[in-house]
Amino acid sequence: MKKIAFLSISFILLGVLLFAYRMYNKPHINVERSNATKIISAEQLFEIFDKNEDSAMNQFSEQIILVTGKLLAKDFSNELEPQMILKTDNEIGFIRCGFKPSQLQNLEQLNDLTIIKVKGICKGINGDDKLTLLEDKDVTLSSSIIIE
C-alpha cells in the first residue's frame, strides 16, 4: 500500500514539475511576425470594452490585434516600457499601447494627432466604474509595434 501511495505522489509531483518547466520556458509571442486576429479602430475597440467587458475579454484577451487611431500622447517615463495613448470618442477612455525599449526611436518621431496603426497583444481594460481612484479607462496593448 505504501508503494502505491509513494508512486502516485511521485507521478503527481513529476507532472507538476514538468508543467512548471514548460510554462517557465514557454516561448514569447513575436508580435512583428504574427498576424493580427482582428483589425479595428481605437473608437470601436474601446466601445466594445466599455459596453461589455466580459464579452470583450473573451473576444480579445491575449489576441494580437491591429488598432488604428489618432496619437493623443506619448509617455517615456517608464524606460522599460515606453507608451503612447490613442484617442477615442469617449473622453474618459483611451487605448494605451506599451512598447519594448527597442521601439523608442520610432515613437519619438511621431507627432501628436497623427493617425497611426499599432499591432499588439490585447491585455484588457484598466479602470473600474465602482472605484473612483482611476478617472480614465484604458484598453491596454503590450509588446506593441508601429505598422507603417
Secondary structure, 3 states (H helix, E strand, C coil): CHHHHHHHHHHHHHHHHHHHHHHHCCCCCCCCCCCCCEEEEHHHHHHHHHHCHHHHHHHHCCCEEEEEEEEEEEECCCCCCCEEEEECCCCCEEEEEEECHHHHHHHHCCCCCCEEEEEEEEEEEECCCCCCCCCCEEEEEEEEEEEC
